[in-house]
Amino acid sequence: MNDLGDISDPDELSTISPKRKNPKGKYICSRQRIMVINLYKDILMKSPDIKYEDLVTNLSKALGLGRETISKTIAEYRRTNTVSSPNKKRVKSSLFDKIDDLDRNGLRQKIHSFWLRRELPTIDKILIAVNEDPSLPNFK
C-alpha cells in the first residue's frame, strides 16, 4: 500500500504543483508569517549551526517569499515573540467628520430653505449658496 507521505515514485513527483512566488508589493498575511516562523524553527532544530544568511535563503526558496520579507518577519518574531498581520485598512476621514455641529446645522438650514422655496436642492445650487454665505466655510 502506498503511503501519502512517501514520494518515492517518479510519477508522483510530476503531480506536485510548482511553488508560487508572492508578487512584489503584495502584503503577506499572518498565516504566511506563521508559516515562515514554523519553518524557521524547524530548520533551526534540525541544524542549529546553520548561518543566518543560508537560513534566510533556504526559507526564501522554500516559501517563494523575498529575503527581506523573511528577515523582517524573523526579526519581528525575535523582538515580540508574535507576528502581526498587516494593516490593510486606511483610516479615511469623511467630510462629515471635518465639519463641526454649527456648520452642519447651517448647511441643513440652507437645504431646508431650498425646499421652503419649492426648489429642487441640487449639489451645484447648494454649493453656490453655501459659498456665498460668509458664516459657512467654503467648499470645493
N, C-alpha and C positions, 0 to 999 in steps of 0.2 A: 504494500500500500504506500502511496506517495504522500509524504508529509508536506503541508503547505509552506513550512519554513525552509524546506530543503530545496535548493535551486541547483541541483547537480546536472539536470538535463539541459543541453544547449538550446533545445526548442523552447523551453520555458523562459530563457533569458530574452528571447525576442519579444515576449509579451509584456515585458516591463516597460512602463511608459517612461519617456525621457524626462530629465529634470527640466522644470520650468523656471526660468530666471525671473526675478522680480524686476519689473520695469523701473527705469531710473525716475526718481522723483515721486514714486508712489510710496505711500506710507506702508509700514508693516504693522499688522495688528498685534495685539497682546498674545494671541495664540502662537504666532510665528516667533515672537520674542521668547516665549516659554520653550518652544522647540529648540531655539538657539542655546538657551541655558541648560536644558536637559542634555543635549548633545555635547555641550561644553563639559558638563560634569562627568558624562560617560567617558569621554576621551581622556580627561584628567585622571579618572580612576584606573583606566586601562594602562595608560603610560604617563605617570606623574612627572617624568623628567623631560617631557616634550617642551620645546621652545615656544614662546607665546606667538611669534610670527608664524611658525609652522602650524600651530593650533588654529589660528585665525584663517590661514589659507585653506586648511582642511575643512573647516566649518563652511567657508565661503563656497568651496566646490561642492560640498555635500548638500547644502541647502539652497544654492542658487541666489544667495544674497551677496551684497557688496561687503568688502573687507571693513570699510569704515562703519557700516551699519552694525556689523557683528562686534567690532571692538567697542563701539559706543554702548551697545546693549550689555556686553560683559562688564564694562566699567560701571554702568548704572546698577547692575546687579551686585557688584562688589561693594558699591557705596551704600546702597539702601536695602540689600537682600530681597528686593522685589523688582518686578518690571512693570512699567506702566504702559497703557495703551495711548496712542496719540490723540490729541485733542483736535478733532476734525471740525467741530462746530465753531463758527465765528460768532462772537457777541456783536450783534449789529443793532445800534440804537436807531429807533424809528423817529420820525418827525413828531409823533405824538409824545414821545419821552422828552424831546428837547423844548417843548412849549410848556410854560407854566399855566396854572389854572386861570389866571386873569386873562391871558392872551387867548386861551382856549374858549373862555366864555365870550370874549369879543368876537372871535371867529363864528361861534354859534349864533350870536345875535345878527351878524352880517347875513348868514344863510337864512335865518328866520325872516329878516327884512325882505329878502327876495320873495319868499313865499307870501308875505303880507301884501306885497305889491302885485301879486299874482304873476310873477315871472318865474321862469324855469332857471334854477341856480346851476349854471354850467361852471366848469372849472375855470374857464377863461374869465367869466364875469366875476366870480368870487375872487380870483387873483387880482384883477384890476381894482375891485372895491377895497380889498384888504390893503393893497399897496398905496392907495390914495389916502387911507386913514392914518394920520400921524401917530395915533395912540397904539397901533398894532405894528408888529415887526414886518419888515419887507420879506417877501418870499420870491423865489425864482420859479 
